[in-house]
Amino acid sequence: MGELEALEAFACENWWIVERTEENDRFMNDMQTRFHYLRKRVAEEKEVRRERGHEMRQRAEERFSELEAKVKQKEPEVHKSLEEVRVRLAEELEMRSSSQESIVQEMMRIMRHFETSISESGKRQLKTKAHLQAMKRKLREEE
């Protein structure tokens, strides 16, 4: 057998190695193509997301500036309203304090009146008791 025949015999016997090598080359080319496509898509999507993020940030900054301007505009009104509330609360506290003081004074007056009434009632009872005892003695003396 010559060298060529041996090589042909080897090639016929190992055709699957050649076929597998070709299949591997096709697979690698296919994977390179797919990964190239995926990298391209990821890069495009990254750019789109970066642009959207930039736009969103700009809109948010504009909105924040608008809100900040509104707050600055409303701030004096809010402070004025808060001052009015503070004044009303102070007046209400003063009214409550004076009302409480009036109630206490009225209760003190009622208690003094009640105390005087009880004292006078006690004195009248003592007089009545003394008068009854005096009448009782007179009755006993007359008997």
MODELLER restraints for C-alpha pairs under 7 A, 6 or more apart:
rsr = mdl.restraints
at = mdl.atoms
